[in-house]
């Protein structure tokens, strides 16, 4: 077998012959799967040069996409924690940063607050863990996760939300 010494234009993926070739730099990704509330939840996080993409499917389905530009100033906090006791700070640590704004990309309606909550919560997790991160977060979500009529303030709904956020945290590509 002879070695292939042809060159590849990394911008276009074209080789000397003009045919498309596979890119040599794979995009880093991490995947997790778990059964939550009787449904299989799959999470895949991709590390692109200009974006972080996270796909969260429920039973193999996606239905909505959002993006959240991370434009916080360094050291931004969601709330003034200095005025809270240490016990209260723990209670508020899960609150999303108030400097982030989620935007619907595909499949979302104007009243889709739960989908936007997932998007801003995940972007906040990334921004809090990596204060210098400035890439936009792109999030694909299963439609079943964002139907407000299927959610109530019961423990199972909260646990599902927290379990999914924990799974995303295990897929760190940032």
Secondary structure, DSSP 8 states (H G I E B T S, - for coil): -------EETTTTEETTS-B---SS--EEEEEEEEETTEEEEEEEEE-SSEEEEEEEETTB--EEEEE-----TT--SS-GGGS-HHHHHHHTTS--TT--EEEEES--TT-HHHHHHHHHHHHHHHHH-TT---EEEEEE-GGGG-GGG--SSHHHHHHHHHHHHHHHTT---
